[in-house]
Structure formats: C-alpha cells, structure tokens
Amino acid sequence: MEIPIRWRECAKDLACAEKVIKRFFATNAQKCADDLNKSLLEDLTCSDYMRLHTGGPGGCGSKDTLKNVNAINKCMENI
C-alpha cells in the first residue's frame, strides 16, 4: 500500500510538520510519564522525549530505546 503523498507535503512545510510533532507528543506524553513512573508531564526530560520519539507511543516503557538514548547522551557529553 502506498502512503498518500500528503505527508511529504507536510514534511516540507515547517508549520505543518511542527503541528504534527506537537500533536504526537501531546497525545503520547502522559503515557510516557506513566511508563516512567513520573507524576507530571513537566518531569519528562529531553531523554524521555527521545525515547518517545524513537520508540513511538510505547517507547518510554521499552528497554530497546535506552540504547539510543545512552548513545546520544554520550555524544552530547563530547560537545
């Protein structure tokens, strides 16, 4: 099945892409906080959002996303 071309148009439009990303995080951030036993969305860190981004809605509760976060954090230490 071919993905509709509209996503490509949205990806090229900063306002559209920003809206999609914000909606994704708004929709899934509470589950992420719950999976990490954090009481408030404000307690989520940049690393938590990386896990959500790389692992999708279940990314914060998945050990698979820790490898990516650890690699990025290690890289950030060298900047």
Buried (B, 14 or more C-beta within 10 A) or exposed (E): EEEEEEEEEBEEEEEBEEEBEEEBBEEBBEBBBEBBEBEEEEEBEEBBBBBBBBBEEBBBBEEEBEEBBEEBEEEEEEE
